Amino acid sequence: MADMKPLRLIAEDKDDLTVISAAIQDAVTKAEHLKYEARRHRFSIELNRFRWEEKGGKRRKKEPGARVRSLLAFDGVLSVKSLGISKADPDMVYSLLAIEFDPADEPPGGIVRIVFAGDGELALDVEALDVTLLDSEYEWTTRHTPSHERRKR
């Protein structure tokens, strides 16, 4: 595993968010790591992110990949709505698929949609797009590369 520098990404528009969305694809988390701080207008997710950027995202099957502990934070959050996400099962693992932004009729606000595998979704009503992805130094090797093409029988 190569020594890669931790990612430090900021999104302030839809194009920036597309880059962060690609970086967090297939990251995993549990409901207990989804935190909304209403007084601070902040929503954050602690996640284990697969390092797609390592070797350009292309890897031979037997070559190990890496995961890194990361923080995904949204500032200026006015409210949070969830669909298919529950804190009732503390061991349930959620896999992130994408982050999308639907601008409001009057910019710069809108709705940030965090889409999970299995039809789970979070909708964050934001004043403006202000998203940060920060990797920690905690990284580990994994032989399991996420695949959307693999069929389970």
C-alpha positions as CSV (number, residue, x, y, z in Angstrom):
1,M,0.0,0.0,0.0
2,A,1.5,3.3,-1.1
3,D,1.8,6.2,1.4
4,M,-1.0,8.4,0.3
5,K,-1.8,11.8,1.8
6,P,-5.2,12.1,3.5
7,L,-7.8,13.8,1.3
8,R,-9.0,17.3,2.3
9,L,-11.8,18.3,0.0
10,I,-14.3,21.2,0.2
11,A,-17.4,21.6,-1.9
12,E,-19.1,24.9,-2.5
13,D,-20.9,24.1,-5.7
14,K,-22.4,21.2,-7.6
15,D,-19.2,20.3,-9.5
16,D,-17.2,20.2,-6.3
17,L,-19.8,18.0,-4.7
18,T,-19.5,15.5,-7.6
19,V,-15.8,15.0,-6.7
20,I,-16.7,14.4,-3.0
21,S,-19.5,12.1,-4.1
22,A,-17.1,10.0,-6.1
23,A,-14.6,9.9,-3.2
24,I,-17.2,8.6,-0.7
25,Q,-18.8,6.0,-3.0
26,D,-19.0,2.7,-1.2
27,A,-18.0,4.2,2.2
28,V,-19.6,2.5,5.1
29,T,-21.0,3.8,8.4
30,K,-23.5,3.0,11.1
31,A,-26.5,5.1,12.2
32,E,-24.7,6.0,15.5
33,H,-22.1,7.9,13.4
34,L,-24.8,10.2,11.8
35,K,-24.9,13.3,13.9
36,Y,-27.0,16.5,13.6
37,E,-26.0,19.4,15.8
38,A,-29.0,21.7,15.3
39,R,-27.5,24.6,17.3
40,R,-24.4,24.6,15.2
41,H,-26.3,23.9,12.0
42,R,-24.0,21.0,11.3
43,F,-24.5,17.5,10.1
44,S,-21.6,15.0,10.1
45,I,-20.9,11.4,9.2
46,E,-18.0,9.4,10.5
47,L,-17.3,6.8,7.8
48,N,-14.9,4.2,6.6
49,R,-14.0,5.3,3.0
50,F,-12.7,3.0,0.3
51,R,-9.7,4.8,-1.3
52,W,-10.8,4.8,-4.9
53,E,-8.2,7.4,-5.8
54,E,-5.4,5.0,-5.1
55,K,-3.9,3.8,-8.4
56,G,-6.7,5.7,-10.3
57,G,-9.4,3.4,-8.9
58,K,-8.2,0.5,-11.1
59,R,-6.9,-2.6,-9.2
60,R,-6.3,-6.2,-10.0
61,K,-8.6,-8.5,-8.0
62,K,-5.8,-10.0,-5.8
63,E,-4.1,-6.6,-5.2
64,P,-5.2,-5.2,-1.8
65,G,-7.0,-1.9,-1.5
66,A,-7.3,0.5,1.4
67,R,-9.9,2.0,3.6
68,V,-9.5,5.2,5.7
69,R,-11.4,6.7,8.5
70,S,-13.0,10.0,7.3
71,L,-15.3,12.7,8.4
72,L,-17.9,14.1,6.0
73,A,-19.4,17.4,7.3
74,F,-22.2,19.7,6.1
75,D,-22.4,23.2,7.5
76,G,-25.4,25.6,7.3
77,V,-27.9,22.7,7.8
78,L,-31.4,23.9,8.7
79,S,-33.1,20.5,9.0
80,V,-32.5,16.8,8.3
81,K,-35.1,14.2,7.1
82,S,-34.4,10.5,6.8
83,L,-35.9,7.7,4.8
84,G,-35.0,4.1,5.5
85,I,-32.3,5.0,8.1
86,S,-32.9,3.8,11.7
87,K,-30.9,3.9,14.9
88,A,-32.9,0.9,16.2
89,D,-30.3,-1.6,15.0
90,P,-26.9,-0.4,16.2
91,D,-25.1,-3.0,14.1
92,M,-26.7,-2.1,10.8
93,V,-24.1,-1.0,8.3
94,Y,-25.0,1.6,5.7
95,S,-23.2,1.9,2.4
96,L,-23.1,5.3,0.8
97,L,-23.7,5.5,-2.9
98,A,-23.8,9.2,-3.8
99,I,-24.4,12.8,-2.7
100,E,-26.6,15.0,-4.8
101,F,-27.6,18.7,-4.6
102,D,-31.0,20.1,-5.7
103,P,-30.7,23.9,-5.6
104,A,-33.6,25.9,-4.2
105,D,-35.6,28.4,-6.4
106,E,-33.6,31.1,-4.7
107,P,-29.8,30.3,-4.4
108,P,-27.6,29.6,-2.7
109,G,-29.7,27.1,-0.6
110,G,-31.2,23.8,-1.5
111,I,-31.5,20.1,-0.6
112,V,-28.5,17.8,-0.2
113,R,-29.4,14.2,-0.8
114,I,-27.2,11.5,0.7
115,V,-28.2,8.2,-1.0
116,F,-27.4,4.8,0.6
117,A,-27.6,1.3,-0.9
118,G,-31.0,-0.3,-0.1
119,D,-33.1,2.8,-0.6
120,G,-31.9,4.7,2.4
121,E,-31.7,8.5,2.0
122,L,-31.0,11.6,4.0
123,A,-32.2,15.0,2.9
124,L,-30.4,18.0,4.4
125,D,-32.0,21.4,3.9
126,V,-29.0,23.8,3.6
127,E,-28.6,27.6,3.5
128,A,-25.7,27.1,1.1
129,L,-23.6,24.2,-0.2
130,D,-20.7,23.9,2.4
131,V,-19.3,20.4,2.5
132,T,-16.0,19.1,3.8
133,L,-14.4,15.7,3.5
134,L,-11.4,15.1,5.8
135,D,-9.5,11.8,6.0
136,S,-7.7,10.8,9.2
137,E,-4.3,9.2,9.3
138,Y,-6.0,5.9,10.3
139,E,-5.8,3.6,7.2
140,W,-5.9,-0.1,6.8
141,T,-5.5,-2.7,4.0
142,T,-8.6,-4.6,2.7
143,R,-8.8,-7.4,0.1
144,H,-12.5,-6.6,-0.5
145,T,-12.9,-4.1,-3.3
146,P,-16.5,-2.9,-3.6
147,S,-18.2,-4.0,-6.8
148,H,-21.5,-3.0,-8.3
149,E,-21.2,-5.4,-11.1
150,R,-21.0,-8.6,-9.0
151,R,-24.2,-10.6,-8.9
152,K,-25.1,-12.3,-5.6
153,R,-27.0,-15.6,-6.0
